[in-house]
């Protein structure tokens, strides 16, 4: 079933309003029901659920950004962990093969 098109939210002066931004600009300590009543007085149609959703999304936004920064490989040159991984690799493939690989790498880089 197709959704009905969303109504654009306009305040009493006729200007278009971003509901989420309006909710976040209000005091966080204001109860949702009071916020809905205040919005109605300004000509903005809101529901209690919209208030709760906008507030919870705002709280999650900070924590999501910090976790995304930690995901993935560590930065290059992290020190001991890189050295330890290199030593394990050398031991697993053998020293002669590792030396040959490094010599080939130096030649290809121009060292």
C-alpha positions in Angstrom: 0.0 0.0 0.0 1.4 3.4 -0.9 2.0 5.9 1.8 0.3 9.2 1.9 2.6 12.1 1.1 4.0 13.9 4.1 2.4 17.2 5.0 5.0 20.0 5.2 5.1 21.5 8.6 4.7 25.2 8.7 4.4 27.4 11.7 1.9 30.2 12.3 3.8 32.7 10.2 3.8 30.2 7.2 7.6 29.4 7.3 8.6 25.8 6.9 9.9 24.2 10.1 12.3 21.4 10.7 10.5 19.5 13.5 13.5 17.6 14.8 15.6 20.8 15.0 12.7 22.5 16.7 12.5 19.7 19.3 16.2 19.8 20.0 16.2 23.5 20.4 13.8 23.1 23.3 14.8 22.3 26.9 15.5 18.5 27.3 13.8 18.7 30.7 10.5 19.7 29.2 8.0 16.8 29.2 7.0 15.5 25.8 3.3 16.3 26.3 4.1 19.9 27.1 6.4 20.1 24.1 3.6 18.9 21.8 1.2 21.5 23.3 3.8 24.3 22.8 4.4 23.2 19.2 0.6 23.2 18.6 0.4 26.8 19.9 3.1 27.7 17.4 1.2 25.9 14.6 3.5 22.9 14.4 1.9 19.4 14.4 3.9 17.0 16.5 3.2 13.7 18.3 4.7 12.5 21.6 6.4 9.7 19.7 8.1 12.2 17.4 9.5 14.0 20.5 10.8 10.8 22.0 12.3 9.7 18.7 14.1 13.0 18.0 15.5 13.1 21.5 16.7 9.5 21.5 18.3 10.0 18.0 20.1 13.0 19.3 21.5 11.0 22.3 22.7 8.2 20.1 24.4 10.4 17.5 27.3 11.1 19.9 28.0 7.5 20.8 27.7 6.3 17.2 30.4 8.7 16.0 32.8 7.6 18.7 32.4 3.9 18.0 32.8 4.4 14.3 36.1 6.1 14.9 37.4 2.9 16.6 36.3 0.5 14.0 38.8 -0.8 11.5 42.5 -1.3 11.4 44.7 0.5 13.9 46.7 3.5 12.5 50.0 2.6 10.8 53.1 2.5 12.9 51.4 1.5 16.2 54.7 0.2 17.4 55.1 -3.0 19.3 52.0 -4.7 17.8 53.4 -4.2 14.3 56.8 -5.5 15.3 55.3 -8.5 16.9 53.2 -9.3 13.9 56.2 -8.9 11.6 58.3 -11.3 13.8 55.5 -13.9 13.7 55.3 -13.6 10.0 59.1 -14.1 9.6 59.0 -17.1 11.8 56.1 -18.6 10.0 57.5 -18.3 6.4 61.2 -18.7 7.4 64.1 -16.3 7.6 65.5 -17.0 4.1 62.2 -16.4 2.4 61.6 -13.3 4.5 65.0 -11.9 3.5 64.3 -12.6 -0.1 61.0 -10.8 0.1 62.5 -7.8 1.8 65.3 -7.6 -0.8 62.7 -7.7 -3.6 60.7 -5.0 -1.9 63.8 -2.8 -1.6 64.5 -3.2 -5.3 61.0 -2.3 -6.3 61.0 0.8 -4.1 64.4 1.9 -5.3 66.4 1.4 -2.1 
